[in-house]
């Protein structure tokens, strides 16, 4: 997997988690533990994307 395709996949997963978060917030009795887990995963992906982009810039 190339760096660009890996970044694209991470961006896709990040958007998917954002949609899941928004959907969960719409439920009257939303699960706060589920929200926290989704937010944690989303942040991990964001951090990984930032690290990969930084690594990519270092290579160029």
N, C-alpha and C positions, 0 to 999 in steps of 0.2 A: 504494500500500500504506500503510495507516495504521500509526502507531507501534505500536499494540497488536498488530496482525497481524504486523508485522515482529518484535516481541519474541517472539511465540508461535512463529514459524518458527525463530528462533534457539534457543529453548528446545528445540524438537523436534530440531534438528540436534545440540544439546549432548547430549541424552539418547541419540541414535543413536550419537554418538561414544563415549559412556560404555559402551554395549553392545558396540561393536566392540572397545574396549579390554579389557573383561572377557573376551570371546570369545578374543581374541588371547593373553591371559595363560594361558588354559587349555591352549593347545597346548604340547606338551612342548618343541618347538624354536621358541619364539616369536621373531619377528623384532624385535630391539631397535630397529632403524631405523624400522620400521613403528610400533612403540609410541611412539617419540619423536615421530614425525610426527603421530600421532593425538592425543597429549597437547598438542602445539603448537597444532593446530587447535582443540582443545577450549578451551584457554586463550584463544586469539584470540576465540572466540565469547563466552566468559564476559566478557572485557574489553569487547567491543562491547555486550553486554547491559547491563553496568554503566554504560557511557557513555550509552547511550540512556535508561536509567532516570534517570540524573542529569540529563540534558537535559530529560526529561519533568517532573521535579520542579521544575526551574528555571522552566519555563513556567507552572506552577500557583502 
